[in-house]
Amino acid sequence: MTPRNSDHERLKELLTELVDGQPSSEQLDELQQLVKSVPDGVERMVDHLLLDSLLSDDLGREPLTALVDLVAEPDVSDVTSDSGLAQVRTESAAKSPVSVRRSTWFLRTTSWLAVAATVALVIFLLTGHGDNPVYASASQIVEAAIHTHAEPIERVYVVEVERHPTADNGFNLPRDVKVSTQGDRFWVEMNGYRRWAWGRDEDGAIWMTLGPRRAVLVGADEMGVPLKYIGDLYTLHLETLLQNFLKHCQLERTEGPAGTDIITAVPRRRWSERPLKRATIEVDRESKAIRRLVVEREFPDQSSTIVTFTLVDSRLADEELYRPQGHLTEPRHLFSSETDGTKRRELMVNWFGPHAERWIQIPEETSNDQ
């Protein structure tokens, strides 16, 4: 059947939207059908995209790298995967998913890349866009999340805890808790009877603020059971956690709501003293950031907890806030392990109440009056 003039006009409109706009999935599906049905549809698409590529100058390094990978690995499954051209399609509105364009470097050194990239795009559209989607594997998505969370962006998560009645460990959990994290670094803000911040240093010691001018440091070998429990619940060394998921867990992927992927991690073996039962990771498909993380743990005493981290903010990191000094005003005092344990315990009890007496273990000889 001879194509109607309206098909040619519609093809022209969709090609313009393909290059200059952000076509919807429906428009891409329609374009796919028109390219197949109009006799010179493929040639017109190649000409249109190639001309735009050669007249443009803002192709970024990451999409360029992805396109080079496509040229080197021209298999259809690679072209249609999230690690190939689909990765380019989700870079950002500023770097259109289908416009292979605007790079002075591109024009100056590799005009052949425009041809290869354009052909790759045509293959992508002609091999069933929307009909047979090929998604990144669960491990690839987790690896992408590790890369994203290593960037100098601080992400803030609201924390909710469900725990077995036997798992209170003498500590009443505050209802308003936020964890700010970047890679393996984090600090926690707790609002309850008192407002305080805490975190961990590179040696595993916990620091905590006691008002606006004082902070206490408790070494890993000094922690009492309640303080260890607090650390077990809220510590978020995100990079290490995700790497352990890759190394020690069986990962399964399902499609989540509103442009997310859901990864379920079930341990094949235990790797820490904080035994993981299951983790559920909700990853934003475009940014690769973790929107939601649910960690289920079961401890040796058969008590269990479910901790849910929900993303509420992203911002540039304030480096000072990852240390106790960043939360204090002058004159400020940090009571470290060089300060007598009895003194530090007294400061914590004065601020938090009698239940903080068990937060630090004091050797018998140092607790006796001299």
N, C-alpha and C positions, 0 to 999 in steps of 0.2 A: 504494500500500500504506500502511495506517495505521501511523504510527510507534508503536513499542512504548513502554511507560512507562519501560523501562530506557534508551531513547534520551534521553528527557527528563531522567532522573536523571543520565545520563552527561554530557549537555550542561551541566547545572548544575555538576557536579564540575569539568569542564574550564574553564568560565568562571571559577570560583573560583580555580583554579590559574593561569589567565591573568592575573588581577588580583593575587593575593597571593603567587604563587610564581614559579618560573622554568621554564615548560613546556619540555619537550623538543621536538625536531623532530617526533617521532612523535606526541606529544600535539597539536601544532599541526595536523598533517595530519589527525588524527582529528577535531579540532574543526572543521576546514574541511568535512569530509564531513558531519558532523552538522548544521552550520548550514545546509547545502544541503538535507539530507534532511528535517529537521523543519520543518513548515509555518511556524511562527512563529519559526524559529531566528534569522533576521537581526534581527527586532525584539527578541527576548530578549537577544541579544548587545549591541545598541545600548543598550538600557535598562540592562543590567548595567554596561557600561563607563561610560556617561554618569553613572549614579548614583555610581559609585566616583570618577569625576573630580570631581564637584561636592562630594563629602564629603572630599576629600583636600587636602594642602597642601604637597607637597615637589617639585613639578616644577622641575627645574634650568634654568638659563639656556640651556645648549647644547641639550638636548632640546626646550625650548620654542621656540627659534629654528628648529630643524629642523621642528617641527610647523607653525610659521607659514609656513615655506617650502612645506610640503605643501599648506596651505590656499590659498596664492597660486598654486601650480602643481599643480592637481589631476589632472594626467595620470597614467595608471596606471603608465607606465614610470618616472615620478618617484617615485611612491609605493613602488614595489618596488625602488628602487635603494639602494645603500649610502649615497648622498648624501642620501636621504630618510629614511623611517621606519626602514629597516634600520640607519641610523646610530644612531638612538635605541635600537634593540634591543641595541646593543653598548656602551652607555655604561658600565655597571657593574652589579653585583648590587644596589647600593644604589639605583640608578635603573633599575627594571625595564624591559625592552625593550618591554613591552606595557602598562604601567600609566601612562596619561596622568593624573598625579595630584599631589596635595599641593602646591599653591602658593597662598599667601595672595594674592599678586599676581594670580594666575590667577582666583581667586574674586572678587576685588574689582573687576577691570576688564574681563575678557573671558570671560564665561560662554559666549558663542557659540563660543569656541575649543574648548571641550569637545565641542560637537556636531561641529564640523569635524574635530577630531582623531580622534574616535571613528569617524566615517564613513570617514576615511582608513584607520584600522586595519582596519575591516571590509572595505574594498576590497582592502587588502593581503592579507587572509586568503582572500578569495573569488576572487582572480585567480591562483590557482595557486601558493600557497606551497609551495616544495619541488619543484614540477613544472617551472616555467620560471623559474629564478632569473635575476635581472638584476644583474650585478656592476658595481662601479665600474670605470672604465677604468684602464689602466696609469698614465696621467698623473695621474689623480685620486688613486690610491694613493700615488704618489711625492709629490704635493703634501701629502697628509695626513701622510706621514712627515716632511716638512720641518717642518710645524707641530708635530708631536709632539716632535721633537728640538730645537726652539727653547725648549721648556719648561725650567724650572730644575731639571732632573733630569740627573744625570750617569750615563752608561751606560758600562759597562766591557766591553771586547772582548778576548778572547784572540786573538793573531795568529799565523798559520802562513804560512810563505813557502816556495814551491817556485820554484826559479830554474834557468835554463839554466846549465850548467857554466861558460860564459864570463862570467857576470854576477857573479862574486864581488867584484870591485873591491877586493881586498885586505882584506876584512872578513868575519870568521867570525860568522855570525848566531847570536845566542843562541837557545836553544830556548824559553825562558820569557819571553814578551813580552806585556804588556797595554797597551792604549790606553784611556784614559779621555777621554770626549768629551762636549761639550755644544754643540750648534749648530756653529759654526765653530771652536771652541776645543778644544784637546786637549793632553794630556801623556802621555808614554810611560814605562813602567817596564820596564827590561831586567834580567834576572837570568841571568848566565852566570859567566864567570870573575870578573867584578865585578858588583855591583848598582849601577845608576845610573838616573837619570831625566833626561828631556830634553823639550824642546818648542820651539815657534817663537813669536816675538813678532810684533807687527803689521807689522814691516818685513821679515819673512822670515828674520831671523837665528835661528840655532839656539843655545839655551842647554843646557848639560849639567852635571850635578852630578859633582863629583870628591870623593866621600866626604861626610861629614856637615856640613862647614863651608865648602866651596869650590865654586864654580861658574864656568864659563867661557862666554863669549858669542863666537860666530863669526858675523860678518856675512855676508849673502848673497853679497857680492862677494869674500869671503875664502875661501869653502869650496873645499876640494879635492874631487877626484872621489869618494873613498870616502864623505865626509860628505854630499855631494849624493845619493849612492846611498841612504844610510840615510834621508835625508829623503824621497826618492822612494818608498821602500817603505812607510814607516810614517806619514807625514803623513796625518791624517784630518780635513780641513776638510769635515765631513759636509754642512753646509748648502750650501756652494758646489758640492760634488761632485754632490749631488742636483739642484740647479738646472741644472748643466751637462748632466746626463742629460736633463732636460726640454727644454733648448734645443738640444742638439746630437746627440741620439741617437734612433734608432728604438726605441720601447718596445713590448714584447710581454708580455702577462700570461698566466700559467697558474696553476691552482689547486695549491697546495703541500700538504705534509703537516700534519696537526694544526693546522688553523685558520690557515693562512698563505697568502699570495699570493706567487707568484714573478714578479718583473719582470726581463726580460732587456733590457739596454741595449746597443745596437750603434751606434757613432758613424757619423753621416752626414758629419761633417767633424772635423778635428783642431782642438782649442782650447787646448792647452797644450804645454809641453815634456815632459810626462810622458804620451806617447801611449797612449791607451786602446784596447785591442783589443776587449774585451767586459767587461761587468759583470753580475753576477747578484745581485739583491736579494731577500732573503726577508723579507717584512713580516708582522708579526703582525696578523691581521685585526681583533682587538679593540682592542689598544692603539695600533696603527699604528706601533709601534716596529720598527726593523730588527733582526731576530734574527740574520741572517747576511748578510754582504756579501763577494762574491768579485770581485776586481778583477784582470783580466788585462791586462798591458802588454807592449808590444814596443818596445824602444828602437832608436835609429838604428843601433847596432852589431850589430843582429839578435839581441841577447840578450833573453830574455823572462823575465817573472816572473808568478807567480800568488800573490796575497796574499789570505788568507781571514780575515775578522774575524767572530768568533762571540761573541754576547752572553752574558755570564756573570753580570752584576750590574747593578742599577739602584739609585741612591742620591741623596741630596741632594748637590749639588756643594760641595766645599770650594774657595772662590775662590782661596785662597792657593796651592793646588797647581798653578795654571795659570801660576805665576811661579817662577823658580828659588829665590827666598827662602823659599817655602813648604816646601821640602824640606831646608832647612839649619837648623842650630842655632847659637846664639851661642857664641863670636864668629864671625860668618860673613863671607865675602869673595866678591864677585862681580867677576871679571876680565873687563871689557868691552872694547870696541874701543879704549878709551883706554889700555889696557895693551898694551905692546909685543907684537907677534905672536910673536916668538921666545920670550918668557916664557910666553905662553899655550900654545904648542906644547910647551914643556918640561913644563908641568903636565900636559897630556894624555898625553904619552909616559910620564911617571912613573906615571900612573894606569892607562892602558890597554895600554901596551907599545909597542914600536917601530913597529907598523903605524899608530899614530895620528899619526906624523910627517907623513903626507900629508893629514891632515884639514884643515889650514889652509894657504893659500897666502900666502907672505911675499914681498913685493917684494924684489928683489935688494939694493937699497941699505940696507934696514932689517935685513937678516940679516947684513951684514958687521960685523965687530968695529970698534968706534970707536977 
